Each structure stands twice: as structure tokens, then as C-alpha cells.
């Protein structure tokens, strides 16, 4: 017997269809008027949803939606807010005025976490909030940029105090179908699936898209039945304490991220590495360039001049360190492909 899960959602009446479009664009994170629309629709349901527009539209009663669809005052507010949203998305930006309208994506921004809004809990603190603010600012400025990250099904742990006053943690599992993320699919509606080779094992991942104003973030997810549990758990938790899981996460972020850009036909001019978690991307980029008949030194120079690195924790404790054993186990292929000695390879840092 096969057991399948499926989701039954309320049918959004035609006059309220624009609520769905607002819910799936996280520009609501810095536009209070958007969130007020959902709160006004059903304050109790809004709080029950965790102030998550997508989840609220899953939870709200059909009766309340039908009432709102007949409420002329509410429809007028919705129309005005949606018009503001369309104006924001379509109007000329700072980048357009200074450099002309971008024809393609020029910047890929890699980060281990993105803190856009509490309803997408795939971040922990400062780094994620910084990356989230970078995305919001890039949207406002109209930068031709995409974000690349990981989709953690348990995110970061939640802390609470028990009856004895002791701190405990819990890790609730995220339900992506009630969050503002969308699974990337081909023209036949089949989800994209790519793979990376981790110590000789193929690990498959799919791609989820997040709309942040004008910007898109692509998040990689290994929770697929094609993978064994060890493979599925690569994107289980942010900042896993197991060092081998961490290097697997960073391999996926950097190398899987480059493969994702290739699959989506995105060819950036600049690769922005925000903290060192995605640094393995330099090896995949060098391999791609050498496959296009560039020499090792030419590929190295091209990668060097098109990679930006930023850090907000310039101290040893804030940066990753992996044993030579783990580096050799997971990245030895690139050492062989690039034709360098172990010392030369490790000198990359």
C-alpha cells in the first residue's frame, strides 16, 4: 500500500487573488502595509500562522475569505497595496538610471543563511540578518543579483525554559508548502534535480526559489528519497555541530551553488562569498574554466579577479577550520583535476 500526503487549501476568491502574489514575495518583510492587509483579514488567524502570509492563507476559513471578497472597503485597500507593489516592481531603479537596464544577472551572492523575515526560519543571527538586509537593499537599488543558500528543514534550534528553569532546545520541522518558497520546476512541471559527488557518493538536491522584491534567492535542499539519510541530513540544520556534516554543507553550498547557476543559465560576472562557508566554489569555477581550454594560471587569475569575499567576524573563532583528512576526503578530486600538489592545494586556505 502506498501512502501519499497532499495539502487541501481554501479556494481564494477571484477578487482576493492578488493576496497570493503578495504572500509569495517577501517584500512584505519591509512593507508594513502588506502585513496589515493580512492582519486585518483575520487577526486571530494571523497570529496562529506565526505572522506568515502563506501559512495564513492555508489556515483561514473559506467563509472568512468569501466575506472579505464582498467587502468593498477591504478590496479597495488590497487594490491600493497591490498597485504600490506593482509600481515598486516595475519602476526605474537606481541601477537602471546609473548603468542602464540590466540584461542579465551580474552578481551571485553566496551565504550560509538568509534572514529575510521570521516566517522563513533558516537563519540564526547576525550573518543571516546581514545577508537578508543585503538582499532587501539590492532589491531597492535594482542590482542584477541573485542569492544562493541552503534550505534547512529544521532551521536553527528554538530555545525555551522548562519547569525547572533549565534551558532546552527544540527543532521544529519546516513545512515548505506553507512558507514563501517555491520549488523550481521545468516546463513539464518536473522539479529540477542536480547532484554533487561527496567522497565518491552522488548526493541529489532540488532548488527552491524565494522572491525578495526584485531579487531571487535559490536555496538547495537534499531532503530527497534518492539520498540516504546521511545525504538528506546535509540540509537538516543550520550550523550542525558535526564537522563532517559541516564540510558537506559547505561543499553543497559552494559547488552545488555553481551547478545551480549553470542549470538556470545564470552567468554572473561577480561571485560574492559572504563568509567562508561557500569558498569551495572557487575550485568548481576553476574546473569549469579549465574545461573551456583556459590554463590553470589563467583560470586562477580569472577566479581571483571576479570573486569578492566579505566577513563580519574577522577573528579565528568566527571562521571554519577543517582537518586535512576531511579536506582530502571531500575535495581531493579538485586537487587532481587542477594538477597541484597537496601543499599547493592546502595553501588556498
FIVEXLO-162565 format. One record per residue (C-alpha): x, y, z; residue in three letters; residue number from 1. Coordinates in steps of 0.5 Angstrom, whole numbers, plus 500, padded with zeros to 3 digits. Layout:
<votis>
voti px->X, py->Y, pz->Z, aa->ALA, i->NUM;
...
</votis>
This chain:
<votis>
voti px->500, py->500, pz->500, aa->UNK, i->1;
voti px->503, py->507, pz->498, aa->UNK, i->2;
voti px->501, py->513, pz->503, aa->UNK, i->3;
voti px->502, py->520, pz->500, aa->UNK, i->4;
voti px->501, py->526, pz->503, aa->UNK, i->5;
voti px->497, py->532, pz->500, aa->UNK, i->6;
voti px->495, py->539, pz->502, aa->UNK, i->7;
voti px->488, py->542, pz->502, aa->UNK, i->8;
voti px->488, py->549, pz->501, aa->UNK, i->9;
voti px->482, py->554, pz->502, aa->UNK, i->10;
voti px->480, py->557, pz->495, aa->UNK, i->11;
voti px->482, py->564, pz->494, aa->UNK, i->12;
voti px->476, py->568, pz->491, aa->UNK, i->13;
voti px->478, py->572, pz->485, aa->UNK, i->14;
voti px->478, py->579, pz->488, aa->UNK, i->15;
voti px->483, py->577, pz->493, aa->UNK, i->16;
voti px->488, py->573, pz->488, aa->UNK, i->17;
voti px->493, py->579, pz->489, aa->UNK, i->18;
voti px->494, py->577, pz->496, aa->UNK, i->19;
voti px->497, py->570, pz->494, aa->UNK, i->20;
voti px->502, py->574, pz->490, aa->UNK, i->21;
voti px->504, py->579, pz->496, aa->UNK, i->22;
voti px->504, py->573, pz->500, aa->UNK, i->23;
voti px->510, py->570, pz->496, aa->UNK, i->24;
voti px->514, py->576, pz->495, aa->UNK, i->25;
voti px->518, py->577, pz->502, aa->UNK, i->26;
voti px->518, py->585, pz->500, aa->UNK, i->27;
voti px->513, py->584, pz->506, aa->UNK, i->28;
voti px->518, py->584, pz->511, aa->UNK, i->29;
voti px->520, py->591, pz->510, aa->UNK, i->30;
voti px->513, py->594, pz->508, aa->UNK, i->31;
voti px->508, py->594, pz->514, aa->UNK, i->32;
voti px->502, py->596, pz->509, aa->UNK, i->33;
voti px->503, py->589, pz->506, aa->UNK, i->34;
voti px->503, py->585, pz->513, aa->UNK, i->35;
voti px->497, py->590, pz->516, aa->UNK, i->36;
voti px->493, py->587, pz->510, aa->UNK, i->37;
voti px->494, py->580, pz->513, aa->UNK, i->38;
voti px->493, py->582, pz->520, aa->UNK, i->39;
voti px->486, py->586, pz->518, aa->UNK, i->40;
voti px->484, py->580, pz->514, aa->UNK, i->41;
voti px->483, py->575, pz->521, aa->UNK, i->42;
voti px->488, py->578, pz->527, aa->UNK, i->43;
voti px->487, py->571, pz->530, aa->UNK, i->44;
voti px->489, py->567, pz->524, aa->UNK, i->45;
voti px->495, py->572, pz->523, aa->UNK, i->46;
voti px->498, py->570, pz->530, aa->UNK, i->47;
voti px->496, py->563, pz->529, aa->UNK, i->48;
voti px->500, py->563, pz->523, aa->UNK, i->49;
voti px->506, py->566, pz->526, aa->UNK, i->50;
voti px->505, py->572, pz->522, aa->UNK, i->51;
voti px->507, py->568, pz->516, aa->UNK, i->52;
voti px->502, py->570, pz->510, aa->UNK, i->53;
voti px->503, py->564, pz->506, aa->UNK, i->54;
voti px->501, py->560, pz->512, aa->UNK, i->55;
voti px->495, py->564, pz->514, aa->UNK, i->56;
voti px->492, py->563, pz->507, aa->UNK, i->57;
voti px->493, py->556, pz->508, aa->UNK, i->58;
voti px->489, py->556, pz->515, aa->UNK, i->59;
voti px->484, py->562, pz->514, aa->UNK, i->60;
voti px->477, py->559, pz->513, aa->UNK, i->61;
voti px->473, py->559, pz->507, aa->UNK, i->62;
voti px->468, py->563, pz->510, aa->UNK, i->63;
voti px->472, py->569, pz->512, aa->UNK, i->64;
voti px->475, py->569, pz->505, aa->UNK, i->65;
voti px->469, py->570, pz->502, aa->UNK, i->66;
voti px->467, py->575, pz->507, aa->UNK, i->67;
voti px->473, py->579, pz->505, aa->UNK, i->68;
voti px->472, py->578, pz->498, aa->UNK, i->69;
voti px->465, py->582, pz->499, aa->UNK, i->70;
voti px->468, py->588, pz->503, aa->UNK, i->71;
voti px->469, py->594, pz->499, aa->UNK, i->72;
voti px->473, py->597, pz->504, aa->UNK, i->73;
voti px->478, py->592, pz->504, aa->UNK, i->74;
voti px->478, py->591, pz->497, aa->UNK, i->75;
voti px->480, py->598, pz->496, aa->UNK, i->76;
voti px->486, py->597, pz->501, aa->UNK, i->77;
voti px->488, py->591, pz->497, aa->UNK, i->78;
voti px->488, py->594, pz->491, aa->UNK, i->79;
voti px->492, py->600, pz->493, aa->UNK, i->80;
voti px->497, py->596, pz->496, aa->UNK, i->81;
voti px->498, py->591, pz->490, aa->UNK, i->82;
voti px->498, py->598, pz->486, aa->UNK, i->83;
voti px->504, py->600, pz->490, aa->UNK, i->84;
voti px->507, py->593, pz->490, aa->UNK, i->85;
voti px->507, py->593, pz->482, aa->UNK, i->86;
voti px->510, py->600, pz->482, aa->UNK, i->87;
voti px->515, py->598, pz->486, aa->UNK, i->88;
voti px->517, py->592, pz->482, aa->UNK, i->89;
voti px->516, py->596, pz->475, aa->UNK, i->90;
voti px->519, py->603, pz->476, aa->UNK, i->91;
voti px->526, py->605, pz->474, aa->UNK, i->92;
voti px->531, py->604, pz->480, aa->UNK, i->93;
voti px->538, py->607, pz->482, aa->UNK, i->94;
voti px->542, py->602, pz->478, aa->UNK, i->95;
voti px->537, py->603, pz->472, aa->UNK, i->96;
voti px->539, py->610, pz->472, aa->UNK, i->97;
voti px->546, py->610, pz->473, aa->UNK, i->98;
voti px->548, py->604, pz->469, aa->UNK, i->99;
voti px->542, py->602, pz->464, aa->UNK, i->100;
voti px->537, py->597, pz->465, aa->UNK, i->101;
voti px->541, py->590, pz->466, aa->UNK, i->102;
voti px->540, py->585, pz->461, aa->UNK, i->103;
voti px->542, py->579, pz->466, aa->UNK, i->104;
voti px->544, py->577, pz->473, aa->UNK, i->105;
voti px->551, py->580, pz->474, aa->UNK, i->106;
voti px->552, py->578, pz->481, aa->UNK, i->107;
voti px->552, py->572, pz->485, aa->UNK, i->108;
voti px->552, py->573, pz->493, aa->UNK, i->109;
voti px->553, py->566, pz->497, aa->UNK, i->110;
voti px->551, py->566, pz->504, aa->UNK, i->111;
voti px->550, py->560, pz->509, aa->UNK, i->112;
voti px->544, py->564, pz->512, aa->UNK, i->113;
voti px->539, py->569, pz->510, aa->UNK, i->114;
voti px->535, py->573, pz->515, aa->UNK, i->115;
voti px->529, py->576, pz->511, aa->UNK, i->116;
voti px->523, py->575, pz->516, aa->UNK, i->117;
voti px->521, py->571, pz->522, aa->UNK, i->118;
voti px->517, py->567, pz->517, aa->UNK, i->119;
voti px->522, py->563, pz->514, aa->UNK, i->120;
voti px->527, py->561, pz->520, aa->UNK, i->121;
voti px->533, py->559, pz->516, aa->UNK, i->122;
voti px->538, py->564, pz->520, aa->UNK, i->123;
voti px->541, py->564, pz->527, aa->UNK, i->124;
voti px->543, py->571, pz->528, aa->UNK, i->125;
voti px->548, py->577, pz->525, aa->UNK, i->126;
voti px->550, py->574, pz->519, aa->UNK, i->127;
voti px->543, py->572, pz->517, aa->UNK, i->128;
voti px->540, py->579, pz->518, aa->UNK, i->129;
voti px->546, py->582, pz->515, aa->UNK, i->130;
voti px->545, py->578, pz->509, aa->UNK, i->131;
voti px->538, py->579, pz->509, aa->UNK, i->132;
voti px->539, py->586, pz->509, aa->UNK, i->133;
voti px->544, py->586, pz->503, aa->UNK, i->134;
voti px->538, py->583, pz->499, aa->UNK, i->135;
voti px->533, py->588, pz->501, aa->UNK, i->136;
voti px->538, py->594, pz->499, aa->UNK, i->137;
voti px->540, py->590, pz->493, aa->UNK, i->138;
voti px->532, py->590, pz->491, aa->UNK, i->139;
voti px->531, py->597, pz->493, aa->UNK, i->140;
voti px->537, py->599, pz->489, aa->UNK, i->141;
voti px->535, py->594, pz->483, aa->UNK, i->142;
voti px->542, py->591, pz->483, aa->UNK, i->143;
voti px->542, py->585, pz->478, aa->UNK, i->144;
voti px->544, py->580, pz->484, aa->UNK, i->145;
voti px->542, py->573, pz->486, aa->UNK, i->146;
voti px->543, py->570, pz->493, aa->UNK, i->147;
voti px->545, py->562, pz->494, aa->UNK, i->148;
voti px->544, py->559, pz->500, aa->UNK, i->149;
voti px->541, py->552, pz->503, aa->UNK, i->150;
voti px->534, py->551, pz->505, aa->UNK, i->151;
voti px->535, py->548, pz->513, aa->UNK, i->152;
voti px->529, py->544, pz->514, aa->UNK, i->153;
voti px->530, py->544, pz->522, aa->UNK, i->154;
voti px->533, py->551, pz->521, aa->UNK, i->155;
voti px->536, py->553, pz->528, aa->UNK, i->156;
voti px->534, py->551, pz->534, aa->UNK, i->157;
voti px->529, py->554, pz->539, aa->UNK, i->158;
voti px->531, py->556, pz->546, aa->UNK, i->159;
voti px->526, py->555, pz->552, aa->UNK, i->160;
voti px->526, py->554, pz->559, aa->UNK, i->161;
voti px->523, py->548, pz->563, aa->UNK, i->162;
voti px->519, py->548, pz->569, aa->UNK, i->163;
voti px->526, py->547, pz->573, aa->UNK, i->164;
voti px->528, py->554, pz->570, aa->UNK, i->165;
voti px->533, py->550, pz->565, aa->UNK, i->166;
voti px->535, py->552, pz->558, aa->UNK, i->167;
voti px->532, py->547, pz->553, aa->UNK, i->168;
voti px->532, py->547, pz->545, aa->UNK, i->169;
voti px->527, py->544, pz->540, aa->UNK, i->170;
voti px->528, py->544, pz->533, aa->UNK, i->171;
voti px->521, py->544, pz->529, aa->UNK, i->172;
voti px->521, py->542, pz->522, aa->UNK, i->173;
voti px->519, py->547, pz->517, aa->UNK, i->174;
voti px->513, py->546, pz->512, aa->UNK, i->175;
voti px->516, py->549, pz->506, aa->UNK, i->176;
voti px->509, py->549, pz->503, aa->UNK, i->177;
voti px->506, py->554, pz->508, aa->UNK, i->178;
voti px->512, py->558, pz->507, aa->UNK, i->179;
voti px->514, py->563, pz->502, aa->UNK, i->180;
voti px->519, py->559, pz->498, aa->UNK, i->181;
voti px->517, py->555, pz->491, aa->UNK, i->182;
voti px->520, py->549, pz->488, aa->UNK, i->183;
voti px->524, py->550, pz->482, aa->UNK, i->184;
voti px->521, py->546, pz->476, aa->UNK, i->185;
voti px->522, py->545, pz->469, aa->UNK, i->186;
voti px->517, py->546, pz->463, aa->UNK, i->187;
voti px->514, py->540, pz->464, aa->UNK, i->188;
voti px->513, py->541, pz->472, aa->UNK, i->189;
voti px->518, py->536, pz->474, aa->UNK, i->190;
voti px->523, py->539, pz->480, aa->UNK, i->191;
voti px->530, py->541, pz->478, aa->UNK, i->192;
voti px->535, py->535, pz->481, aa->UNK, i->193;
voti px->542, py->536, pz->481, aa->UNK, i->194;
voti px->548, py->532, pz->484, aa->UNK, i->195;
voti px->554, py->533, pz->487, aa->UNK, i->196;
voti px->560, py->528, pz->489, aa->UNK, i->197;
voti px->561, py->528, pz->496, aa->UNK, i->198;
voti px->567, py->523, pz->497, aa->UNK, i->199;
voti px->565, py->519, pz->491, aa->UNK, i->200;
voti px->558, py->519, pz->493, aa->UNK, i->201;
voti px->553, py->522, pz->489, aa->UNK, i->202;
voti px->548, py->527, pz->493, aa->UNK, i->203;
voti px->542, py->530, pz->490, aa->UNK, i->204;
voti px->539, py->536, pz->491, aa->UNK, i->205;
voti px->533, py->541, pz->489, aa->UNK, i->206;
voti px->532, py->548, pz->488, aa->UNK, i->207;
voti px->527, py->553, pz->492, aa->UNK, i->208;
voti px->526, py->560, pz->490, aa->UNK, i->209;
voti px->525, py->566, pz->494, aa->UNK, i->210;
voti px->522, py->572, pz->492, aa->UNK, i->211;
voti px->525, py->578, pz->496, aa->UNK, i->212;
voti px->522, py->584, pz->492, aa->UNK, i->213;
voti px->526, py->584, pz->485, aa->UNK, i->214;
voti px->531, py->579, pz->488, aa->UNK, i->215;
voti px->531, py->572, pz->488, aa->UNK, i->216;
voti px->535, py->567, pz->492, aa->UNK, i->217;
voti px->536, py->560, pz->490, aa->UNK, i->218;
voti px->536, py->555, pz->496, aa->UNK, i->219;
voti px->539, py->548, pz->496, aa->UNK, i->220;
voti px->535, py->542, pz->499, aa->UNK, i->221;
voti px->538, py->535, pz->500, aa->UNK, i->222;
voti px->532, py->532, pz->503, aa->UNK, i->223;
voti px->530, py->527, pz->497, aa->UNK, i->224;
voti px->528, py->520, pz->497, aa->UNK, i->225;
voti px->534, py->519, pz->492, aa->UNK, i->226;
voti px->539, py->520, pz->498, aa->UNK, i->227;
voti px->541, py->516, pz->504, aa->UNK, i->228;
voti px->539, py->519, pz->511, aa->UNK, i->229;
voti px->546, py->522, pz->511, aa->UNK, i->230;
voti px->545, py->525, pz->505, aa->UNK, i->231;
voti px->538, py->528, pz->507, aa->UNK, i->232;
voti px->541, py->531, pz->513, aa->UNK, i->233;
voti px->546, py->536, pz->510, aa->UNK, i->234;
voti px->541, py->541, pz->510, aa->UNK, i->235;
voti px->537, py->539, pz->516, aa->UNK, i->236;
voti px->540, py->544, pz->521, aa->UNK, i->237;
voti px->544, py->551, pz->520, aa->UNK, i->238;
voti px->551, py->550, pz->524, aa->UNK, i->239;
voti px->551, py->543, pz->525, aa->UNK, i->240;
voti px->556, py->541, pz->531, aa->UNK, i->241;
voti px->559, py->535, pz->527, aa->UNK, i->242;
voti px->565, py->537, pz->523, aa->UNK, i->243;
voti px->564, py->532, pz->517, aa->UNK, i->244;
voti px->557, py->535, pz->516, aa->UNK, i->245;
voti px->559, py->542, pz->516, aa->UNK, i->246;
voti px->564, py->541, pz->511, aa->UNK, i->247;
voti px->559, py->537, pz->507, aa->UNK, i->248;
voti px->554, py->543, pz->508, aa->UNK, i->249;
voti px->560, py->548, pz->505, aa->UNK, i->250;
voti px->561, py->543, pz->499, aa->UNK, i->251;
voti px->554, py->543, pz->497, aa->UNK, i->252;
voti px->553, py->551, pz->498, aa->UNK, i->253;
voti px->560, py->553, pz->494, aa->UNK, i->254;
voti px->560, py->547, pz->489, aa->UNK, i->255;
voti px->552, py->546, pz->489, aa->UNK, i->256;
voti px->551, py->553, pz->488, aa->UNK, i->257;
voti px->555, py->554, pz->482, aa->UNK, i->258;
voti px->552, py->548, pz->479, aa->UNK, i->259;
voti px->545, py->551, pz->480, aa->UNK, i->260;
voti px->547, py->557, pz->477, aa->UNK, i->261;
voti px->549, py->553, pz->471, aa->UNK, i->262;
voti px->543, py->550, pz->471, aa->UNK, i->263;
voti px->539, py->556, pz->471, aa->UNK, i->264;
voti px->543, py->559, pz->465, aa->UNK, i->265;
voti px->546, py->565, pz->470, aa->UNK, i->266;
voti px->553, py->567, pz->468, aa->UNK, i->267;
voti px->555, py->572, pz->474, aa->UNK, i->268;
voti px->561, py->577, pz->473, aa->UNK, i->269;
voti px->562, py->577, pz->480, aa->UNK, i->270;
voti px->562, py->572, pz->485, aa->UNK, i->271;
voti px->561, py->575, pz->492, aa->UNK, i->272;
voti px->563, py->570, pz->498, aa->UNK, i->273;
voti px->560, py->572, pz->505, aa->UNK, i->274;
voti px->564, py->569, pz->510, aa->UNK, i->275;
voti px->568, py->563, pz->508, aa->UNK, i->276;
voti px->562, py->558, pz->508, aa->UNK, i->277;
voti px->562, py->557, pz->500, aa->UNK, i->278;
voti px->569, py->558, pz->499, aa->UNK, i->279;
voti px->570, py->551, pz->496, aa->UNK, i->280;
voti px->566, py->555, pz->490, aa->UNK, i->281;
voti px->573, py->557, pz->487, aa->UNK, i->282;
voti px->575, py->550, pz->485, aa->UNK, i->283;
voti px->569, py->549, pz->482, aa->UNK, i->284;
voti px->569, py->555, pz->478, aa->UNK, i->285;
voti px->577, py->554, pz->476, aa->UNK, i->286;
voti px->575, py->547, pz->474, aa->UNK, i->287;
voti px->569, py->550, pz->469, aa->UNK, i->288;
voti px->574, py->555, pz->466, aa->UNK, i->289;
voti px->580, py->550, pz->465, aa->UNK, i->290;
voti px->574, py->546, pz->461, aa->UNK, i->291;
voti px->574, py->552, pz->457, aa->UNK, i->292;
voti px->581, py->551, pz->455, aa->UNK, i->293;
voti px->584, py->556, pz->460, aa->UNK, i->294;
voti px->590, py->554, pz->463, aa->UNK, i->295;
voti px->591, py->553, pz->471, aa->UNK, i->296;
voti px->594, py->560, pz->472, aa->UNK, i->297;
voti px->589, py->563, pz->467, aa->UNK, i->298;
voti px->583, py->560, pz->471, aa->UNK, i->299;
voti px->586, py->562, pz->477, aa->UNK, i->300;
voti px->587, py->569, pz->475, aa->UNK, i->301;
voti px->580, py->570, pz->473, aa->UNK, i->302;
voti px->577, py->567, pz->479, aa->UNK, i->303;
voti px->581, py->571, pz->483, aa->UNK, i->304;
voti px->579, py->578, pz->480, aa->UNK, i->305;
voti px->572, py->576, pz->480, aa->UNK, i->306;
voti px->571, py->574, pz->487, aa->UNK, i->307;
voti px->569, py->578, pz->493, aa->UNK, i->308;
voti px->570, py->576, pz->500, aa->UNK, i->309;
voti px->567, py->579, pz->506, aa->UNK, i->310;
voti px->567, py->578, pz->513, aa->UNK, i->311;
voti px->564, py->581, pz->519, aa->UNK, i->312;
voti px->568, py->576, pz->524, aa->UNK, i->313;
voti px->575, py->577, pz->522, aa->UNK, i->314;
voti px->577, py->573, pz->528, aa->UNK, i->315;
voti px->580, py->566, pz->529, aa->UNK, i->316;
voti px->574, py->563, pz->533, aa->UNK, i->317;
voti px->569, py->566, pz->527, aa->UNK, i->318;
voti px->572, py->562, pz->521, aa->UNK, i->319;
voti px->572, py->555, pz->519, aa->UNK, i->320;
voti px->577, py->550, pz->520, aa->UNK, i->321;
voti px->577, py->543, pz->518, aa->UNK, i->322;
voti px->582, py->538, pz->518, aa->UNK, i->323;
voti px->587, py->536, pz->513, aa->UNK, i->324;
voti px->584, py->529, pz->513, aa->UNK, i->325;
voti px->577, py->532, pz->511, aa->UNK, i->326;
voti px->579, py->537, pz->506, aa->UNK, i->327;
voti px->583, py->531, pz->503, aa->UNK, i->328;
voti px->577, py->526, pz->503, aa->UNK, i->329;
voti px->572, py->531, pz->500, aa->UNK, i->330;
voti px->576, py->536, pz->496, aa->UNK, i->331;
voti px->582, py->531, pz->493, aa->UNK, i->332;
voti px->578, py->531, pz->486, aa->UNK, i->333;
voti px->580, py->538, pz->485, aa->UNK, i->334;
voti px->587, py->537, pz->487, aa->UNK, i->335;
voti px->588, py->532, pz->482, aa->UNK, i->336;
voti px->584, py->536, pz->477, aa->UNK, i->337;
voti px->588, py->542, pz->478, aa->UNK, i->338;
voti px->594, py->539, pz->478, aa->UNK, i->339;
voti px->597, py->541, pz->484, aa->UNK, i->340;
voti px->601, py->538, pz->490, aa->UNK, i->341;
voti px->598, py->538, pz->497, aa->UNK, i->342;
voti px->601, py->543, pz->500, aa->UNK, i->343;
voti px->600, py->548, pz->494, aa->UNK, i->344;
voti px->592, py->546, pz->495, aa->UNK, i->345;
voti px->592, py->547, pz->502, aa->UNK, i->346;
voti px->595, py->554, pz->501, aa->UNK, i->347;
voti px->589, py->556, pz->498, aa->UNK, i->348;
voti px->587, py->557, pz->506, aa->UNK, i->349;
</votis>
